[in-house]
Amino acid sequence: MYEIEDKGGAIALMIASLLFLGTWPAIVTLLERRGRLPQHTYLDYSITNLMAAVLIALSFGQIGDSEPNQPNFFTQLSQDNRPSVLFAMAGGILLSLGNLSTQYALAYVGLSVTEVITCSVTVVIGTTMNYFLDGKINKADILFPGVGCFLIAVFLGSAVHSSNATDNKEKLSSWSSNKLGNDCVSGDYKNDNNEPNKVGTHLVDIASVANSESFSASKSKTENSKAGTAEYLLELEKRRSIKVFGSNMFVGRSIVFFASICFSLFSPAFNLATNDQWKTLKEGVPHLVVYTAFFYFSVSCFVLAIALNIWFLYRPILGIPKSSFKAYIHDWNGRKWALLAGLLCGFGNGFQFMGGQAAGYAAADAVQALPLVSTFWGIALFGEYRKSSKKTYILLTSMLLMFIVAVAILMASSGHRKS
């Protein structure tokens, strides 16, 4: 099997992992904004996500001769390593639950709160656990200041999204005053009974106007809206597939917290699977190599994701329309992008684990700086932050710079695991 033997190779894998893991959510978001049902997208995604693990196992896991302490992939499938296999599969289940929960948490509480809680909890809990599980091979005087920089970047990200939400609300208020009349402004759009809405959240405001006859009439006279304008925000709300307004925030935050715990624990579980720190294997049985562990990890992730999303086809939540397996089979709208997202996530996770096995899983948690990449795609693909305030641009620049510093410091803490 192929083994990463130097710190430079491990860091290169971490950087590739960061790019892949920051890109696939942008693709999924693009499909959701175009109205594709999330159940259809995640079924496609799950297939290629498993394919990536199989490709990694059959390539990297089979390179070279099989050795007693470093067996190849096929050799290890028949060995008595059930405890490590269970740890790997537990990690896959945790990741699958985390991804699925995040999918709906975004609809309940929005990107800002979801990113802050999941990234913060994952880095603090997951990185700390991996540091001690790895026998402190990472440089603590570098690692934990990097964690601090990461947390600063995450909270700057929260401020960015909050400021941008305020900018969007002001755009809607101005648009409603000009197009719908001064008696119906943001936070006070009238319902079918000509009574003002009492719920004043940003998302409810968008929904109220986007579904109004006045907006439909005004749009029939205009061209396609430009990114960053109120019309663009309203058109987006009409197209997207997940719509949750006036929801119970406690439920939403509970989902986010659950997802955060799942994300915090899947990497330590994988660490236990490959290094057996708790001495669960019988004497003489070699540790699971990273490629075999990742295969079992991905199989459990795949099985749970397929089962839950097929269930959600017929028992959808959050007001998403019902579907069927037949409808999914015939839904080719955006399928190639969903399949690409699965490949990117699969290879991203695989590269993270390969780098973590060589240089320490705590350092590999640098890939949690997903907003660094996802923000780029948000600007490039979705026109996010266009026509925003000066305050938003200052916060956005500060967030990106802090994420770059945090990633550099976490990767600089990389150690070298003894075989």
Backbone torsions as a table, in degrees:
resi	resn	phi	psi	omega
1	MET	NA	157.0	-179.1
2	TYR	-83.7	133.6	-177.7
3	GLU	-126.7	131.6	175.7
4	ILE	-74.8	120.8	-172.7
5	GLU	-110.2	-7.2	-178.5
6	ASP	-134.1	157.8	-177.7
7	LYS	-64.7	-36.7	-179.4
8	GLY	-61.0	-42.3	178.0
9	GLY	-65.4	-37.8	178.6
10	ALA	-64.7	-42.1	-179.8
11	ILE	-66.5	-38.5	177.3
12	ALA	-61.2	-40.6	177.3
13	LEU	-65.1	-38.6	178.9
14	MET	-64.0	-40.6	179.6
15	ILE	-65.2	-43.5	177.2
16	ALA	-62.0	-40.7	178.6
17	SER	-62.1	-43.3	178.5
18	LEU	-59.2	-43.4	179.7
19	LEU	-65.0	-43.4	-178.8
20	PHE	-68.5	-47.0	-176.7
21	LEU	-71.2	-20.7	175.3
22	GLY	-86.2	-14.3	-176.4
23	THR	-93.4	-39.6	-173.8
24	TRP	-63.2	-35.2	176.8
25	PRO	-63.8	-30.3	178.1
26	ALA	-65.1	-37.6	178.5
27	ILE	-66.8	-44.1	178.7
28	VAL	-62.7	-41.1	178.1
29	THR	-62.9	-40.7	178.3
30	LEU	-58.5	-44.9	179.9
31	LEU	-65.7	-41.1	178.9
32	GLU	-63.7	-38.7	179.9
33	ARG	-70.6	-21.3	175.9
34	ARG	-88.4	0.1	173.8
35	GLY	96.3	4.9	178.7
36	ARG	-73.8	135.4	-178.4
37	LEU	-62.3	134.5	-178.1
38	PRO	-62.5	-29.5	178.1
39	GLN	-62.7	-42.0	179.5
40	HIS	-64.8	-44.0	-178.6
41	THR	-62.2	-45.1	-175.5
42	TYR	-75.3	-24.0	172.8
43	LEU	-67.4	-45.6	176.0
44	ASP	-62.2	-46.7	-179.6
45	TYR	-56.8	-41.7	-176.4
46	SER	-65.3	-33.9	-178.8
47	ILE	-64.8	-51.4	-177.3
48	THR	-76.1	-23.4	175.0
49	ASN	-62.5	-42.0	175.9
50	LEU	-69.6	-38.5	179.0
51	MET	-58.2	-38.5	179.3
52	ALA	-61.3	-42.4	179.5
53	ALA	-64.7	-40.0	179.2
54	VAL	-65.1	-42.8	179.4
55	LEU	-62.8	-42.2	178.7
56	ILE	-63.7	-42.9	-179.1
57	ALA	-65.8	-40.2	-176.9
58	LEU	-78.2	-17.5	179.3
59	SER	-101.2	-76.3	-179.2
60	PHE	-60.8	-36.3	-176.6
61	GLY	-74.5	-11.6	-177.5
62	GLN	-115.5	0.8	-179.4
63	ILE	-70.9	133.1	175.8
64	GLY	80.9	180.0	-179.1
65	ASP	-80.0	149.9	176.7
66	SER	-80.5	129.6	-180.0
67	GLU	-113.4	157.5	-177.0
68	PRO	-55.4	-43.0	-178.4
69	ASN	-92.8	-9.7	179.2
70	GLN	-135.9	68.1	-176.0
71	PRO	-72.3	153.2	174.8
72	ASN	-71.0	170.3	-174.6
73	PHE	-57.6	-53.9	-176.7
74	PHE	-64.4	-36.9	179.2
75	THR	-61.6	-39.8	-173.9
76	GLN	-77.4	-19.7	-179.7
77	LEU	-60.9	-27.6	-176.5
78	SER	-98.9	2.9	-178.0
79	GLN	-85.3	160.2	-177.0
80	ASP	-85.6	77.3	-177.2
81	ASN	-125.2	35.3	-173.7
82	ARG	-56.3	-42.7	-179.8
83	PRO	-57.6	-42.6	179.0
84	SER	-68.7	-37.1	177.0
85	VAL	-60.8	-41.7	-179.8
86	LEU	-65.5	-38.1	176.1
87	PHE	-62.8	-43.4	179.5
88	ALA	-62.4	-43.5	-179.0
89	MET	-69.4	-33.3	175.4
90	ALA	-63.3	-40.0	176.7
91	GLY	-61.9	-41.1	177.9
92	GLY	-63.8	-40.0	177.4
93	ILE	-63.5	-41.8	179.3
94	LEU	-63.0	-43.7	179.4
95	LEU	-64.2	-42.0	-179.9
96	SER	-62.1	-44.6	178.2
97	LEU	-65.0	-38.8	178.5
98	GLY	-63.9	-45.2	179.3
99	ASN	-62.9	-44.4	-178.6
100	LEU	-65.4	-42.1	179.8
101	SER	-64.5	-42.0	-179.8
102	THR	-62.4	-36.6	179.2
103	GLN	-54.1	-41.4	-178.1
104	TYR	-92.5	-25.2	177.2
105	ALA	-63.1	-36.4	178.2
106	LEU	-58.5	-37.0	179.9
107	ALA	-71.8	-34.7	-177.5
108	TYR	-75.8	-51.0	-170.9
109	VAL	-118.1	-4.1	176.4
110	GLY	89.0	167.5	-175.7
111	LEU	-64.0	-40.2	-173.9
112	SER	-58.4	-58.7	-176.7
113	VAL	-65.0	-40.1	-179.2
114	THR	-60.6	-47.4	-179.1
115	GLU	-64.5	-43.2	-177.4
116	VAL	-60.3	-49.6	-174.9
117	ILE	-70.3	-49.3	-175.5
118	THR	-65.2	-45.7	-179.0
119	CYS	-66.4	-43.4	-177.7
120	SER	-63.5	-50.5	-177.0
121	VAL	-65.0	-40.5	-179.1
122	THR	-62.3	-46.2	-178.0
123	VAL	-68.1	-45.5	-176.9
124	VAL	-66.2	-51.4	-176.9
125	ILE	-77.4	-51.7	-175.4
126	GLY	-63.8	-45.9	-179.0
127	THR	-65.0	-41.5	179.7
128	THR	-63.6	-44.8	179.0
129	MET	-62.3	-43.7	-179.4
130	ASN	-66.1	-34.1	179.3
131	TYR	-60.4	-46.1	-178.8
132	PHE	-76.4	-35.9	177.6
133	LEU	-64.0	-33.8	-179.0
134	ASP	-82.7	8.2	178.5
135	GLY	70.4	28.6	176.6
136	LYS	59.1	38.3	179.7
137	ILE	-74.7	-18.8	175.9
138	ASN	-83.5	152.5	-177.4
139	LYS	-78.5	107.2	-173.5
140	ALA	-62.7	-36.3	-177.9
141	ASP	-68.5	-14.8	174.9
142	ILE	-103.1	-41.8	-175.1
143	LEU	-59.0	-52.9	-172.1
144	PHE	-74.1	-32.8	167.7
145	PRO	-60.3	-33.7	175.7
146	GLY	-64.6	-39.1	175.5
147	VAL	-61.9	-40.7	178.1
148	GLY	-62.0	-43.6	176.9
149	CYS	-62.2	-37.6	179.3
150	PHE	-62.3	-44.0	-179.5
151	LEU	-65.1	-38.9	176.6
152	ILE	-60.7	-43.8	179.8
153	ALA	-62.5	-39.7	-179.5
154	VAL	-64.5	-42.9	-179.4
155	PHE	-72.5	-29.8	170.7
156	LEU	-63.1	-37.4	176.6
157	GLY	-61.7	-38.6	176.9
158	SER	-62.6	-41.9	179.3
159	ALA	-65.7	-36.7	178.3
160	VAL	-60.6	-49.9	-177.3
161	HIS	-67.5	-34.9	177.3
162	SER	-65.9	-44.7	179.0
163	SER	-64.9	-39.9	179.7
164	ASN	-67.3	-36.1	177.5
165	ALA	-64.0	-39.0	176.8
166	THR	-64.1	-41.7	177.4
167	ASP	-60.1	-44.2	-179.3
168	ASN	-64.3	-37.8	179.5
169	LYS	-65.2	-38.2	177.5
170	GLU	-66.9	-37.3	176.6
171	LYS	-62.0	-43.9	-180.0
172	LEU	-65.4	-38.9	179.3
173	SER	-63.1	-44.1	179.5
174	SER	-65.5	-42.4	-179.4
175	TRP	-64.4	-43.5	-177.6
176	SER	-65.4	-35.3	179.2
177	SER	-66.7	-37.7	-177.4
178	ASN	-80.5	-37.8	-172.4
179	LYS	-97.9	-36.9	-173.4
180	LEU	-104.6	-8.8	-179.0
181	GLY	108.4	145.5	-176.3
182	ASN	-68.1	-14.4	-178.6
183	ASP	-85.1	1.6	-178.0
184	CYS	-137.0	85.3	-174.9
185	VAL	-107.8	174.5	-177.3
186	SER	-54.7	132.2	-178.8
187	GLY	88.5	-4.0	-177.6
188	ASP	-141.8	33.6	178.1
189	TYR	-68.4	144.1	-173.8
190	LYS	-91.5	146.1	-179.5
191	ASN	-92.5	-170.5	-175.5
192	ASP	-63.6	-23.0	179.0
193	ASN	-91.5	13.6	179.9
194	ASN	60.9	30.9	177.4
195	GLU	-112.8	144.1	-178.7
196	PRO	-68.2	141.7	173.5
197	ASN	-68.5	141.1	-177.7
198	LYS	-93.8	-18.0	-179.1
199	VAL	-89.6	122.9	-170.7
200	GLY	-107.6	24.7	-178.0
201	THR	-77.5	159.7	-178.8
202	HIS	-59.5	-43.5	-176.6
203	LEU	-67.7	-38.4	179.1
204	VAL	-66.7	-37.2	178.5
205	ASP	-60.6	-46.6	179.9
206	ILE	-60.7	-45.3	-178.2
207	ALA	-62.6	-41.8	-177.1
208	SER	-61.8	-44.3	-178.0
209	VAL	-77.9	-39.2	-176.7
210	ALA	-60.6	-32.7	-178.1
211	ASN	-94.5	3.8	-177.7
212	SER	-80.0	152.2	177.1
213	GLU	-66.2	-31.2	-178.7
214	SER	-64.0	-40.8	-179.9
215	PHE	-67.5	-43.2	180.0
216	SER	-61.3	-39.4	179.8
217	ALA	-67.7	-40.9	-179.3
218	SER	-68.3	-35.1	-177.8
219	LYS	-73.3	-23.7	-179.6
220	SER	-68.6	-14.2	-177.6
221	LYS	-104.8	2.7	-174.7
222	THR	-123.8	167.7	176.5
223	GLU	-83.7	-179.6	176.4
224	ASN	-59.1	139.3	-174.6
225	SER	-75.4	151.8	176.8
226	LYS	-88.0	146.5	178.7
227	ALA	-58.1	138.5	178.8
228	GLY	95.3	-9.4	179.5
229	THR	-93.2	163.8	178.8
230	ALA	-62.7	-39.7	179.4
231	GLU	-60.4	-38.2	178.8
232	TYR	-63.1	-43.6	179.5
233	LEU	-62.7	-39.7	-178.2
234	LEU	-70.7	-40.7	177.3
235	GLU	-62.6	-40.5	179.3
236	LEU	-60.2	-43.3	-178.0
237	GLU	-64.5	-32.4	179.8
238	LYS	-72.5	-30.9	-175.0
239	ARG	-83.6	-37.7	-167.1
240	ARG	-64.1	156.8	-171.2
241	SER	-89.6	-29.3	-179.6
242	ILE	-101.3	117.9	-179.4
243	LYS	-129.5	113.7	179.8
244	VAL	-133.9	113.4	-176.7
245	PHE	-128.4	139.2	179.9
246	GLY	66.6	26.4	-177.5
247	SER	-78.4	161.7	177.9
248	ASN	-69.2	115.4	-176.3
249	MET	-66.2	-29.1	178.8
250	PHE	-62.9	-41.7	178.2
251	VAL	-63.0	-44.8	180.0
252	GLY	-61.0	-46.3	-179.3
253	ARG	-67.6	-32.1	177.1
254	SER	-64.8	-40.5	177.8
255	ILE	-63.2	-42.9	179.8
256	VAL	-62.4	-43.6	-179.0
257	PHE	-64.9	-39.9	177.4
258	PHE	-61.8	-44.2	178.2
259	ALA	-61.9	-39.2	-179.4
260	SER	-62.0	-43.5	179.1
261	ILE	-63.6	-41.1	178.3
262	CYS	-61.6	-46.1	179.9
263	PHE	-65.5	-31.7	-179.0
264	SER	-70.6	-28.4	-171.3
265	LEU	-100.3	-17.8	-174.0
266	PHE	-69.0	-36.4	178.9
267	SER	-69.6	-45.3	174.0
268	PRO	-59.4	-36.1	177.5
269	ALA	-63.4	-40.9	177.9
270	PHE	-67.0	-37.6	176.9
271	ASN	-58.7	-45.6	178.0
272	LEU	-63.4	-35.2	-179.5
273	ALA	-65.8	-36.3	-174.5
274	THR	-93.6	-19.4	-174.9
275	ASN	-120.8	-9.0	173.3
276	ASP	49.0	49.7	179.9
277	GLN	-63.3	-24.8	-178.0
278	TRP	-92.3	7.1	174.7
279	LYS	54.8	51.6	-179.8
280	THR	-91.2	-17.2	-179.8
281	LEU	-81.7	151.7	176.1
282	LYS	-68.6	153.6	-179.2
283	GLU	-61.1	132.5	179.6
284	GLY	93.1	-12.7	178.3
285	VAL	-84.4	123.8	-178.6
286	PRO	-68.8	152.7	176.7
287	HIS	-63.1	153.8	172.1
288	LEU	-62.5	129.8	172.8
289	VAL	-74.4	159.2	-171.9
290	VAL	-60.3	-32.7	-177.0
291	TYR	-72.8	-39.3	176.6
292	THR	-68.4	-43.4	178.8
293	ALA	-61.1	-41.0	-179.4
294	PHE	-67.5	-32.4	176.4
295	PHE	-63.3	-50.2	179.1
296	TYR	-63.9	-40.4	176.7
297	PHE	-54.8	-47.1	-176.3
298	SER	-73.7	-32.5	178.1
299	VAL	-63.2	-46.5	179.6
300	SER	-66.5	-37.6	177.1
301	CYS	-61.8	-42.5	-179.5
302	PHE	-64.8	-48.6	-176.4
303	VAL	-60.6	-46.3	-179.7
304	LEU	-66.0	-43.9	-178.9
305	ALA	-62.4	-42.9	179.3
306	ILE	-64.1	-46.1	-177.9
307	ALA	-61.7	-47.4	-177.0
308	LEU	-67.7	-40.8	-176.5
309	ASN	-74.6	-30.2	172.1
310	ILE	-66.6	-39.2	175.7
311	TRP	-60.5	-42.7	-178.1
312	PHE	-71.5	-17.3	173.2
313	LEU	-60.4	-41.2	-175.7
314	TYR	-99.4	-20.1	179.2
315	ARG	-129.5	65.1	-176.5
316	PRO	-68.6	158.3	177.3
317	ILE	-121.1	170.1	177.7
318	LEU	59.1	29.4	175.0
319	GLY	76.2	9.1	178.2
320	ILE	-71.6	139.6	-177.9
321	PRO	-61.3	150.5	174.4
322	LYS	-67.9	154.3	175.9
323	SER	-141.0	-163.6	177.9
324	SER	-154.1	165.9	179.7
325	PHE	-65.8	-34.6	177.4
326	LYS	-64.4	-42.6	178.7
327	ALA	-64.1	-38.0	177.8
328	TYR	-63.4	-44.5	-179.0
329	ILE	-58.9	-37.0	-176.2
330	HIS	-90.8	0.5	-179.4
331	ASP	-90.3	93.6	179.6
332	TRP	-97.4	1.8	-179.9
333	ASN	-71.3	104.9	179.6
334	GLY	83.6	8.0	-176.2
335	ARG	-62.6	-39.6	-178.0
336	LYS	-62.7	-32.8	179.1
337	TRP	-72.9	-38.1	177.2
338	ALA	-64.4	-40.3	177.6
339	LEU	-64.8	-39.1	177.2
340	LEU	-64.0	-40.2	179.0
341	ALA	-59.9	-40.8	178.7
342	GLY	-64.0	-41.4	177.8
343	LEU	-63.4	-44.6	-179.8
344	LEU	-62.1	-43.3	179.9
345	CYS	-66.6	-42.0	-179.8
346	GLY	-62.0	-49.8	179.2
347	PHE	-68.4	-33.3	177.3
348	GLY	-62.9	-46.3	177.2
349	ASN	-64.8	-41.4	179.9
350	GLY	-62.0	-43.8	179.2
351	PHE	-67.2	-35.9	176.7
352	GLN	-60.8	-45.3	-178.7
353	PHE	-69.5	-37.5	177.9
354	MET	-63.7	-43.5	177.4
355	GLY	-67.3	-39.0	-180.0
356	GLY	-66.8	-36.3	179.3
357	GLN	-66.0	-31.4	-178.7
358	ALA	-85.1	-41.1	-170.4
359	ALA	-117.7	2.9	-179.5
360	GLY	105.8	129.8	-177.4
361	TYR	-69.8	-23.5	177.2
362	ALA	-64.8	-44.2	177.3
363	ALA	-65.7	-34.9	-179.4
364	ALA	-66.6	-16.5	176.8
365	ASP	-67.9	-2.9	173.5
366	ALA	-59.4	-23.6	-180.0
367	VAL	-68.3	-9.1	176.9
368	GLN	-72.3	-4.3	175.8
369	ALA	-77.6	44.5	-177.1
370	LEU	-58.9	-35.5	179.6
371	PRO	-58.5	-24.2	178.7
372	LEU	-60.5	-42.1	-179.4
373	VAL	-87.0	-42.9	-176.7
374	SER	-64.9	-31.8	177.1
375	THR	-65.4	-40.0	176.7
376	PHE	-58.9	-47.6	-179.9
377	TRP	-67.7	-33.4	177.1
378	GLY	-61.2	-39.0	178.9
379	ILE	-73.3	-43.9	-174.9
380	ALA	-72.5	-41.6	-174.7
381	LEU	-92.6	-39.6	-170.8
382	PHE	-107.7	-3.9	-179.7
383	GLY	68.3	25.7	-180.0
384	GLU	-66.3	146.5	177.7
385	TYR	71.3	4.7	175.2
386	ARG	-73.7	142.6	-178.3
387	LYS	59.7	31.3	177.5
388	SER	-91.0	176.5	-177.0
389	SER	-79.5	165.1	177.9
390	LYS	-61.8	-37.6	178.6
391	LYS	-59.1	-43.2	-179.9
392	THR	-63.9	-42.0	-179.8
393	TYR	-65.4	-38.1	178.3
394	ILE	-65.3	-45.6	178.8
395	LEU	-64.2	-39.6	-179.6
396	LEU	-63.0	-45.7	178.9
397	THR	-63.2	-41.2	179.3
398	SER	-63.7	-40.6	179.7
399	MET	-63.1	-47.0	-177.7
400	LEU	-63.9	-41.8	178.5
401	LEU	-63.6	-40.9	-179.4
402	MET	-68.0	-36.8	176.2
403	PHE	-63.9	-39.5	178.4
404	ILE	-62.3	-43.8	178.3
405	VAL	-63.3	-43.9	-178.3
406	ALA	-62.5	-43.9	179.3
407	VAL	-62.9	-43.9	-179.5
408	ALA	-61.7	-42.2	-178.2
409	ILE	-69.0	-44.7	179.7
410	LEU	-61.4	-41.2	179.3
411	MET	-69.5	-32.2	178.1
412	ALA	-67.1	-20.1	179.3
413	SER	-80.2	-1.0	-176.5
414	SER	-55.2	137.8	175.2
415	GLY	-108.3	-155.2	176.8
416	HIS	-141.8	117.2	-178.0
417	ARG	-78.0	132.1	177.5
418	LYS	-76.8	133.4	-178.7
419	SER	-66.2	NA	NA
